[in-house]
Amino acid sequence: MTGPGCGKLKRSGKHRKHTPIVSEKQQGFFGAELKRKREGKSGKTGMSEAELARHLEESKGKKLPLKRKKR
């Protein structure tokens, strides 16, 4: 349920960072993908160089498991 403060956070630009990286293995893949992009090669994800760099920065410092948990 949303509360009165939800709109204020959204308007002020203070929202939770989101990244699709949830494991160390994925973090390594995104790093390799960013390297490929910077070398001018085509990537596997279709993300831009800036987007890859942003996701890696957001996941930096998080305690991530080695592999993603299966559902």
N, C-alpha and C positions, 0 to 999 in steps of 0.2 A: 504494500500500500504506500502511496506517495504522500508526503507531508508538505507543509508550507515551505520548508527550506529547500526542497528539490529544485524548484525553478530558479532560486537565487544562485545556487551552485552552478547551474547550467549557464545562466546569463553571465556570470562573472568569469567564466572560463576555467573554473577550478573543478575539473572533473577527474575521475579516476583514470589513470593510464591503462590502456588496454594493449596487450600484445598477444599474438597467436602462439608465442613460444612458451611451452609448458615443460620442457625437459632439456637437459644438457645436450642430448643428441640433436634436438631441433635447433638449439642455439648454434651448434657447430655447423649444421646444414645452412642456416641463414648466414653465418660468417663466410662459408665457402661460396655461397650464392652472391654475396656482396663482393667478394674478391673477383668472381667471374665477371660481374657487371663492370667493375672498375678496370678490368683488363680489356673491356670492349666485346666480350663474348656474350652469346645469348644465354639467358638463364632458364631455369626450369620452372620458376614460380610465376613469372609474368609481372613481378613487382618492380617498381622503380628503385634506383639506387638510394634515393632519399628515404623512401619508405622502409627499405631493408635496414638502413642505418638507424632509423628512428626506433624500429622494433628491437634491434639489438641493444640500443641505449636503454630502452625501457626495461629490458630483461636483465640488464647488468645489475649485479649485486643481490639478485633474488636467490634464495636457496631452492634449486631445482633438482628433481630426481634425475637419475641417469637416463631412465626410459619413462615414457608416458604410461600411465596406468590403463589397463584394458577395462572396458566397461562390461 
